[in-house]
């Protein structure tokens, strides 16, 4: 909800409904003033729209914040600090709010941030088929034919002797 409210402010400012973020001072140094007004409004509108729908959220919010800060700073320096200090602080508050929109981007909360929520499908359970008789080729070879790298079976008495010997060693220490 916060993301939609903040992005709608930027959208309304880009269209010209309300006084808001204006990138004209930033672009006026490079292109004519009419083209700068159009380019600034189009860029703010595009970035705010991306923030609103949640596509490329971090990049769009960060780019919009940086451009807003730079434009507000240039405007404050050109017109003097006393007359534009309030607008500069307003823009800083908007930048902080933009950063809040993408600060909570934990992958576990991704489903809550998407504009269209999908229902999770229940997992499908695959039951393996049990063969009735094993194929003739898959029969195992007898242990003596399989190879000499396998250990020989150990009797229970030998295991008890191994543990008894270690217990005797441990008790004597």
C-alpha positions, 0 to 999 in steps of 0.5 A, a space after each residue: 500500500 505504501 508503495 502505491 501511495 508514494 508512486 501515485 504521488 510521483 505519477 501525479 507530479 509527472 503528469 502535472 496535476 500537483 506540484 511535485 518532483 520536477 526533473 526539468 532543472 536537471 535536464 535543462 543543462 543538456 537539452 532545451 527547456 521544453 524538451 527537458 520538461 517533457 523528458 523529465 516528466 516521462 522519466 518520472 512517470 515511467 519510473 514511478 509506474 515501475 515502482 507502483 506495479 513492482 517491476 524492477 522495484 529496487 532499480 526503479 526506486 533507487 533511480 527515481 530517488 537519485 534523480 529526485 535528489 540531484 534535481 532538487 539539489 540543482 534547483 536549490 543551488 540555482 534559486 538560493 537556499 532560503 526559498 527552496 529549502 522546504 522543497 528540498 526537505 520534502 524531496 528528501 522525505 520522498 526519497 526516504 519513503 522510496 527506499 522504504 518501498 524496497 527495503 522489505 524485499 525478503 524472498 520469503 515475502 515475495 508473494 505478499 509484494 506481487 500485484 497478482 497473488 497466486 494460490 499455491 498448488 498442492 504438491 503432487 505425490 508420485 508413488 513409485 511402481 513396485 515391480 512384480 519380478 526383477 528383470 533377469 539381467 538385474 540379478 546380483 552376482 554372488 559376493 565372491 564374484 563381485 570383487 575382492 574390494 569388498 570387506 568380508 563379513 564380521 561375526 558378532 563375536 569379533 565385534 565384541 572382542 574389538 570393543 572389549 579390547 578398546 574398553 580394556 585399553 581405556 580402563 588401563 589409562 
